[in-house]
Amino acid sequence: MDLLNPRITASQNGDRWTLTVKVVETFTPQEISSGFEFEDWVTWWEWDNSDHDHLANHGATRFRPVSVREAFSWTWPNIPGDVLDTELGGEEIRAQVFLRNFSTSSGTIHRFSPILQISPD
């Protein structure tokens, strides 16, 4: 299993924001044929040079992959601008995507999206 190329986008409607992260998850043929159940989830951050602000967790989803490459996305809609506005000036938003094999209780892997600069004020 692996996580490839997490990407984050944002859209704004007035004082409301929508964040979306997309990632490709990969699995071995053995993981698929064994019927393993996997779990994935996202943590949203405002990312600074020295202090990172936790914004929210996006609930875990359990699934059984059917192909070696599967695309997933999570959307956090209708976010008030003041939730994202944690400092003076622009904000650096980042998603942290997690994946683990739930069936084997294996260790969790995670990947960060690149930082997305927004101005919610």
N, C-alpha and C positions, 0 to 999 in steps of 0.2 A: 504494500500500500504506500501511496505517496500523495502529496498535494502539489499541484503544479500551477504556477502563474496566477496567484490571487490578484485580482484587480478590483479597485473600488471606484464607484462613480457617485455623484451627488447631483440632485436637482432641487431647485428652490421654487416655492410658490408663496409669495408674500413672506411672512415670517416663519413659514413651515418648510422643513427640509425632508428629503427622502434619500437615504443612503442605501446603496446596493453593492454587495461584494459577489464576485463570480470566481470560481475556481474549478480546475479539472482535478478529479480524484482518479488515481490509477490503482489497479488491483492485479494480482497475478492470476493466471488461469486456475492455479491450485486454490487460491482464496475463494474464487467464484464457485468452482466445482464442489468445494467442501461445504458450501451453504453458510459460510460465516456471516454473522450479523455485525454490521459496523455502526458506529455512532459518529456524527459530526456536529459541530456547533461553532459559533462565532462570538468573539468579544470585540466590542468597539472601544476605541481609545482616542483621546486627544493627546497627541504625541509632541512633547517638547524636548529640548536638549537635555534638561536635567530632571524634569518632573513630568510624569505621564498621568493624565487624568482618565480613570476608568469611566466610560459613559454608560455602557449597558452590555448585557449578555443576551444573545439570541439563542433560544432554547435548543436543546439537543434533538436530533432526528436519528432514529434507528432505521436501517435499511439493509437489504441484501443486494449487492451489485449484480448486474446481469451482463456487464461487459467490462473489458479491461480499462476503458476510459469512460468516465461519466462526468458530465458537467453539472455543477450545482450552483445555486445562487441563493442569497438571503437578502431580503429587503426590510429595512427599518423605516417605515413610513411616518409621515405627519409629525416630525420632531420639531418642537418649538425651538426657535433660534437660540434662546437663552440656555437651553440644555447643552448646546454645542459651544456656546460662547464662554470659555473658561478662563480667558485671559484678555488683556488689551491687544488689539490688533487682530490679525488673521488667525485662523485655527488650522492645525495640522491634524487631519483625521486619518486614522489607520484602523484596519481590521486585522484581527488575529484569528485564523481559521484553524480548527482542531479536528483531528481524525484519530479514531482508535478502533481496534478490533474488539468489539464487545464480547464476542463468543469466547475468545481466548484470554481476555483481560490483559492483553498486551499493552505495552507502554503507549502513551499518546504522542503523536507527532503534531507539530504546528508550524504554520508559515504566516508571516506578516505580509500584508499588501504593501505596495509603495504608499508613501504619504501623499494625501490629497489636500491641497491648500484651499480653504474656503474662507469666506468673510460673512459670518452670520449676524453681525451687529447691525 
